[in-house]
Amino acid sequence: SIDQTVRALKERISGSKYEAETKEILSAIRSAEARGITLPKMLKTPPFSKLRERKLKDILKVLQISDLVTFGPVLTGRPGRPREAYIAVKEETSP
């Protein structure tokens, strides 16, 4: 539909390098779905590993403040300490 096309274009078009990196990180976290992704794994996996750790943490902080990403325990169904991961907040779908 037209709405989906407009949404896809907005996700791909960026006004700056920082905005492009932020959108790329958000997209990668969304692709991890409910399992999320941990910081140690991010530091070893593209597109996250393309950025310095400090810049990646800054982008993650901005995404959390914007309520696009959450950080917390993820239940794995295994005994022991739950893993902590970044998880994308589900997008609200308009009717």
N, C-alpha and C positions, 0 to 999 in steps of 0.2 A: 504494500500500500504506500501511499504518498507519505504518511506519517513515519513509517519505518525508514523510508529513504531519507527523509529530512533528518531523523535521529541519527542515522548512520553517517551522514555527511557532517553533522555537528561534531560527532565523535572523532572524525578523521581530520577535520580542518583545525589548524592551530595558528595562533597569532605570534607565537614565540617558540624558541627552542625549549624553554622550561615547560611551557604548556604542552608541547608535543611529548616531552618525556613523562609528564604527569599523566597524560591520557594513555600512554603506552603502558605505564606501570599499573594503572587502574584496570586496563583491559586484560593484562596478564593475571592480575589478582582475580578478576571476574572469571577467567577461564579455569582457575583452580576450584571454582564452585564452593560447595559447602565444606569441603575438606580444608580449604585455606592453604596458606603457604607460610612457612616459618622464615624468620630472618636469616638463619644460617643457610637454608636452601636458596634463598634469594641471592645471597652473596656469591653463590656458585652457578646460578642459572641465568642465561639471558632472558629477557632484556634487562633484568635487575642488575646483573653483574657488569653491565656496560658503565654503570654509574659508580662513583666513589661512595663508600659507605655513608659518609656524612650527608651527601646530597640525597641519597636514597632515603635515609632516615627523615630528612627534612620534608621530602615529598610524601612519605607515609604519614607524617604528622599533619600535613596540610589536608590529606585525604581523610584522616580521622576527624579533624576539626570540621570539615565539610560534611561529615556524616555519610561519606561514600564508602568508608572502610572501617571495620572494627577490629580490635585486637583482643584476643582472649583465649580461654581454654577450649579445645575441640575434643569432644569425646570420640575415642577411637574404638571402644568396645574391649579394650585390653586393660588388664590390671596395671596399677602404677600411676605415676603422675601424668595428668593429661597434657598433651602437647599444646603449646600456645602458638597461635597462628593469626595472620592477617586474613580477614574474610571480607569480601565485598558485600555491602548492604544491597539487598534486592531493590531493583528499580521499581518505582511505582508506575504501573501501566495505566495510561489514560483510557477512558471508555471510548 
